[in-house]
């Protein structure tokens, strides 16, 4: 069994704070389907990578992110890259 580990960068940004809140929100909604939520500088402009156990939840997670942004009044802030757990071996 793995323990929870939160690794903070030397300089914490607003997106880092959003990631912490988003992780909690997604865990509440999808429980053990969320593997990791992390800051990410993607070539496509994505800024958050979400690693999931079941990529079939993709549309539901995107809707949940929209709900999260609307609640915080930050619509358009999160540009997610959602990947399956086994895909991270090829992507990272």
Residue frames relative to the residue before (quaternion, step in Angstrom):
aa qw qx qy qz dx dy dz
X 1.0000 0.0000 0.0000 0.0000 0.00 0.00 0.00
X 0.3085 -0.7504 0.5575 0.1760 3.56 -0.88 0.96
X 0.3590 -0.7072 0.5616 0.2358 3.54 -1.19 0.53
X 0.5861 -0.5617 0.4472 0.3756 3.53 -1.28 0.32
X 0.0006 -0.7843 0.6198 -0.0288 3.55 -0.92 0.94
X 0.0699 -0.7722 0.6309 0.0288 3.57 -0.85 0.98
X 0.1112 -0.7947 0.5960 0.0289 3.54 -0.59 1.18
X 0.1658 -0.8098 0.5596 0.0589 3.56 -0.56 1.17
X 0.4569 -0.6764 0.4984 0.2920 3.58 -1.00 0.77
X 0.6816 -0.4734 0.3518 0.4331 3.58 -1.25 0.25
X 0.7786 0.1664 -0.0875 0.5988 3.56 1.00 -0.84
X 0.2476 -0.7859 0.5539 0.1194 3.57 -0.48 1.22
X 0.2022 -0.7880 0.5758 0.0816 3.56 -0.82 1.08
X 0.6844 -0.4539 0.3605 0.4423 3.56 -1.30 0.10
X 0.6411 0.5218 -0.3377 0.4502 3.59 0.97 -0.76
X 0.5926 0.5506 -0.3632 0.4623 3.61 1.11 -0.59
X 0.6588 0.4967 -0.3047 0.4758 3.59 0.94 -0.85
X 0.6325 0.5211 -0.3238 0.4729 3.57 1.04 -0.78
X 0.6311 0.5467 -0.3273 0.4424 3.58 1.00 -0.85
X 0.6391 0.5221 -0.3296 0.4586 3.60 0.94 -0.84
X 0.6843 0.4719 -0.2786 0.4810 3.58 0.91 -0.92
X 0.6412 0.5241 -0.3206 0.4597 3.58 1.00 -0.82
X 0.6220 0.5430 -0.3418 0.4489 3.60 0.95 -0.83
X 0.6607 0.4990 -0.3071 0.4692 3.58 0.90 -0.89
X 0.6472 0.5284 -0.3078 0.4552 3.57 0.96 -0.92
X 0.6967 0.4725 -0.2733 0.4655 3.59 0.86 -0.96
X 0.6251 0.5269 -0.3365 0.4673 3.58 1.03 -0.72
X 0.6358 0.5236 -0.3272 0.4631 3.59 0.99 -0.80
X 0.7210 0.4529 -0.2393 0.4666 3.58 1.01 -0.84
X 0.8283 0.2326 -0.0715 0.5047 3.57 0.87 -0.97
X 0.3357 -0.7967 0.4476 0.2286 3.57 1.34 0.11
X 0.8628 -0.1317 0.0867 0.4803 3.59 -0.77 -0.98
X 0.4739 0.6671 -0.4511 0.3564 3.64 1.19 0.32
X 0.6437 0.4940 -0.3120 0.4942 3.59 1.25 -0.42
X 0.2204 -0.7903 0.5630 0.0997 3.57 -0.72 1.12
X 0.8002 -0.1038 0.1384 0.5742 3.57 0.87 -0.99
X 0.0749 -0.7387 0.6678 0.0516 3.54 -1.23 0.69
X 0.1209 0.8271 -0.5298 0.1433 3.57 -0.54 1.15
X 0.5575 -0.5606 0.4870 0.3711 3.52 -1.29 0.43
X 0.0003 0.8070 -0.5837 0.0900 3.52 -0.94 0.94
X 0.1719 -0.7625 0.6148 0.1051 3.59 -0.92 0.88
X 0.0610 -0.8429 0.5345 -0.0128 3.55 0.06 1.33
X 0.6111 -0.5619 0.4207 0.3658 3.54 -1.22 0.53
X 0.7012 0.4674 -0.2560 0.4736 3.56 1.18 -0.58
X 0.6355 -0.5402 0.3254 0.4454 3.58 1.26 0.20
X 0.4507 0.6875 -0.4653 0.3282 3.57 1.24 -0.05
X 0.1905 -0.8107 0.5483 0.0763 3.54 -1.05 0.80
X 0.7565 0.2318 -0.1668 0.5883 3.59 1.27 -0.11
X 0.1614 -0.7598 0.6217 0.1009 3.57 -0.91 0.93
X 0.1066 -0.7680 0.6308 0.0303 3.51 -0.96 0.98
X 0.1599 -0.7814 0.6004 0.0576 3.54 -0.66 1.16
X 0.0606 -0.8182 0.5711 -0.0285 3.54 -0.75 1.14
X 0.5338 -0.6142 0.4732 0.3373 3.54 -1.24 0.41
X 0.7953 0.1992 -0.0768 0.5674 3.58 1.04 -0.81
X 0.2829 -0.7877 0.5272 0.1470 3.59 -0.26 1.27
X 0.5083 0.6493 -0.4082 0.3917 3.59 1.26 -0.22
X 0.6281 0.5327 -0.3241 0.4654 3.58 1.28 -0.29
X 0.2923 0.8173 -0.4668 0.1694 3.58 1.31 0.03
X 0.7126 0.4512 -0.2745 0.4619 3.61 0.68 -1.04
X 0.6431 0.5223 -0.3183 0.4608 3.58 1.00 -0.80
X 0.6558 0.4996 -0.3119 0.4723 3.59 1.00 -0.79
X 0.6341 0.5189 -0.3352 0.4650 3.60 0.96 -0.78
X 0.6421 0.5065 -0.3193 0.4788 3.60 0.98 -0.81
X 0.6485 0.5223 -0.3125 0.4572 3.57 0.98 -0.86
X 0.6286 0.5227 -0.3347 0.4686 3.59 1.03 -0.76
X 0.6317 0.5271 -0.3240 0.4671 3.59 1.02 -0.78
X 0.6359 0.5205 -0.3103 0.4780 3.56 1.02 -0.83
X 0.6462 0.5274 -0.3015 0.4620 3.57 0.96 -0.94
X 0.6722 0.4909 -0.2957 0.4687 3.59 0.88 -0.95
X 0.6452 0.5240 -0.3223 0.4531 3.58 0.95 -0.83
X 0.6417 0.5328 -0.3181 0.4508 3.60 0.97 -0.84
X 0.7436 0.3931 -0.2126 0.4973 3.57 1.01 -0.84
X 0.4193 -0.7137 0.4625 0.3176 3.59 1.25 -0.22
X 0.5514 0.6075 -0.3832 0.4244 3.57 1.11 0.73
X 0.1215 0.8411 -0.5188 0.0924 3.57 1.12 0.64
X 0.8033 0.2623 -0.2298 0.4829 3.54 -0.92 1.02
X 0.5092 0.6645 -0.4083 0.3639 3.59 1.27 -0.04
X 0.7455 0.3766 -0.1959 0.5139 3.54 0.97 -0.91
X 0.0336 -0.7510 0.6593 -0.0093 3.54 -0.86 1.09
X 0.1130 -0.8685 0.4803 0.0485 3.57 0.12 1.28
X 0.1534 -0.6905 0.6900 0.1539 3.47 -1.37 0.43
X 0.0919 -0.8151 0.5720 -0.0011 3.55 -0.41 1.24
X 0.0298 0.8067 -0.5850 0.0785 3.56 -0.69 1.14
X 0.5102 -0.6226 0.4914 0.3324 3.52 -1.23 0.47
X 0.6784 -0.5145 0.3541 0.3870 3.53 -1.24 0.50
X 0.7008 0.4532 -0.2812 0.4737 3.60 0.91 -0.83
X 0.6062 0.5664 -0.3542 0.4316 3.61 1.15 -0.46
X 0.5724 0.6158 -0.3843 0.3815 3.61 1.10 -0.56
X 0.5785 0.5825 -0.3766 0.4291 3.57 1.14 -0.53
X 0.7122 0.4302 -0.2426 0.4988 3.58 1.08 -0.74
X 0.6963 0.5016 -0.2724 0.4351 3.60 1.08 -0.72
X 0.6945 0.5173 -0.2919 0.4059 3.58 0.85 -0.95
